[in-house]
């Protein structure tokens, strides 16, 4: 089943259904990589950019499920840069349900 999981992961990466993620608000003044982000600032994750960033993905414009498999293609490899359901405490509550349904639809 690793290849099925890889196809699902690559579909979620390639499709990027919610390309800008969901708004999140900074709860306190925060320093991040030399930038100050003031409290109550709304921020977005540019998920589409991350999912197609050539520094993260080899040939990001090509649909390649193999990128989520081990060299022998027997083990599914998770990649932290895949974030179709957003990240952190505010990520989609329905992620588990969606992943299970995608898996069953595939079979």
C-alpha positions as CSV (number, residue, x, y, z in Angstrom):
1,X,0.0,0.0,0.0
2,X,2.9,2.4,0.1
3,X,2.4,3.4,-3.5
4,X,-1.2,4.2,-2.9
5,X,-0.2,6.5,0.0
6,X,2.4,8.1,-2.3
7,X,-0.2,8.8,-5.0
8,X,-2.5,10.4,-2.4
9,X,0.4,12.5,-1.0
10,X,1.5,13.6,-4.5
11,X,-2.1,14.4,-5.4
12,X,-2.5,16.6,-2.3
13,X,0.8,18.3,-3.1
14,X,0.1,18.8,-6.8
15,X,-3.5,20.0,-6.4
16,X,-3.0,22.4,-3.5
17,X,-6.7,22.9,-3.0
18,X,-6.3,25.8,-0.6
19,X,-3.2,27.5,-2.0
20,X,-2.9,30.1,0.7
21,X,-3.9,28.0,3.6
22,X,-6.1,29.6,6.3
23,X,-5.5,32.9,8.2
24,X,-3.7,32.6,11.5
25,X,-3.2,35.4,14.0
26,X,0.0,36.1,15.9
27,X,-1.0,36.1,19.6
28,X,2.1,38.0,20.8
29,X,4.9,40.1,19.3
30,X,7.1,37.5,17.6
31,X,10.6,37.6,16.2
32,X,11.1,35.3,13.2
33,X,14.3,35.2,11.1
34,X,15.1,38.8,11.9
35,X,11.6,40.1,11.3
36,X,9.3,41.4,14.0
37,X,5.7,40.3,13.6
38,X,3.4,42.4,15.7
39,X,0.7,40.9,17.9
40,X,-2.7,40.4,16.1
41,X,-1.1,40.3,12.7
42,X,-2.9,37.9,10.3
43,X,-0.6,35.6,8.4
44,X,-1.0,33.1,5.6
45,X,1.0,30.1,4.6
46,X,1.7,30.2,0.9
47,X,1.1,26.5,0.5
48,X,1.1,26.6,-3.3
49,X,4.6,28.1,-3.2
50,X,5.9,25.5,-0.7
51,X,4.4,22.6,-2.7
52,X,6.1,23.8,-5.9
53,X,9.4,25.1,-4.4
54,X,12.3,23.6,-6.4
55,X,14.5,23.9,-3.4
56,X,12.2,21.4,-1.6
57,X,10.9,19.2,-4.5
58,X,12.8,17.8,-7.4
59,X,10.9,18.6,-10.6
60,X,7.9,20.1,-8.7
61,X,5.9,20.7,-11.8
62,X,5.8,16.9,-12.6
63,X,3.4,14.5,-10.9
64,X,5.8,12.0,-9.3
65,X,4.4,9.8,-6.5
66,X,7.8,8.2,-6.2
67,X,9.1,11.2,-4.4
68,X,7.2,9.9,-1.3
69,X,8.7,6.4,-1.5
70,X,12.0,4.9,-0.2
71,X,14.6,4.0,-2.8
72,X,13.3,0.4,-3.0
73,X,9.8,1.9,-3.3
74,X,8.6,-0.4,-0.4
75,X,8.1,2.3,2.3
76,X,6.1,5.5,2.2
77,X,8.2,8.5,3.3
78,X,6.5,11.5,4.9
79,X,7.7,14.9,3.9
80,X,7.2,17.8,6.4
81,X,6.9,20.2,3.5
82,X,3.6,18.6,2.4
83,X,1.0,20.6,4.2
84,X,-2.3,20.5,2.3
85,X,-4.3,20.8,5.5
86,X,-2.3,23.8,6.9
87,X,-0.1,23.5,9.9
88,X,0.1,23.9,13.6
89,X,-2.8,24.1,16.1
90,X,-5.2,25.4,13.4
91,X,-4.8,22.7,10.8
92,X,-7.9,21.2,9.4
93,X,-9.8,19.0,11.8
94,X,-11.1,16.9,9.0
95,X,-7.7,15.8,7.8
96,X,-8.0,12.2,9.1
97,X,-11.5,11.8,7.6
98,X,-10.3,13.1,4.2
99,X,-7.2,10.9,4.2
100,X,-9.3,7.8,5.0
101,X,-11.8,8.6,2.4
102,X,-9.1,9.3,-0.3
103,X,-7.6,5.9,0.6
104,X,-10.9,4.0,0.3
105,X,-11.9,5.8,-3.0
106,X,-8.6,4.8,-4.5
107,X,-9.5,1.1,-4.0
